[in-house]
């Protein structure tokens, strides 16, 4: 069965009444990936209840009502009822998302069926598009193309990164970092090194060994005075001074005093911090501890009100905003490790084992896209 016929068949199935996308779901209804003892993955809800039993060799958390699984040699999207889709129909525009695809030693961009939409003529690229542009390397230089494959910013840089808030970091032939806008214009450079991307109109940058913050015009609007600093999230940024961490606002005013051994970014009003007495906790925007939790690392709260965390002995779990552990922690560190790994023939065979018959039938109607990686659109 050729790829084009499979793609048409998949579209026909999607348009049938029984396969229409479910109504829009609340973020609290999104599901979370969990592994079982054998390393198969399933999904729980935000209360810790198992909704889809572990059966997949790889899976990714739900986003806007759909998760991603690898099943019978296909990357597919799954809803709460276990129905499979070639792309998540509930997310506007994702069917049209393009992702990098290698052909021989060249790179192009393919659609969700793995059909090349932009020919493989580039020497190198990143995964996909950001804000409508993709960095690509051609003839030993980096530039940016649009979704038609046309250069919007000609290749003239030694290196290039994604656009964030209309700004991208590039490297020139003399190995200096610069910021450019969407026209390719180089912004003023009054820093030694960029320390992060643009978020909320601020970019951490280092000058003479100290970190300050630029605005989107490249102007240093918060003077370089900190040992280190994270990007802004929810109006605040974690910064370090005299080996202690606190939080500043977008004007550079200290809002939460320097009092933590380490601090992370805010999400949904809470931030993870490491206290000087060795304990770890989440604080609110007043700096008050919301709850204590034993962790070594966290991701930050998603819109569903849950975050994953790793303990100091490498166990993995989920906790909600109230501090209630809804799953784990267990000794399991492979939840996301397969995301960028190539799938072997044995992996592909294994991905069909233990899958219900009807799900197998559905999976085999979808494009065989073993190396496709899908991420939520930006």
ZINOR-V994280 format. One line per field, one symbol per residue. ss: DSSP state (H for helix, E for strand, L for the rest). A space follows every 10 residues. Layout:
ss=???
//
This chain:
ss=LLHHHHHHHH HHHHHLHHHL LLLLLLHHHL LEEEELLLLL EEEELLLLLE EEEEEELLEE EEELLEEEEE ELLEEEEELL LLLEELLLLL LLLHHHLLEE EEELLEEEEE LLLLLEEEEE EELEELLELE LLEEEEEELL EEEEELLLLL EEEEEEELEE EEEELLEEEE ELLLLLEEEE LLLLLELLLL LLEELLLLEL LEEEEEELLE EEEELLLLLE EEEEEELEEL LLELLEEEEE ELLEEEEELL LLLEEEEEEE LEEEEEELLE EEEELLLLLE EEELLLLLEE EELLLLEELL LLLLLEEEEE LLLLLEEEEE LLLLEEEEEE LLLLLLLLLL LLLLHHHHHH LLLLLLHHHH HHHLLLLLLL LLLLLLLL
//
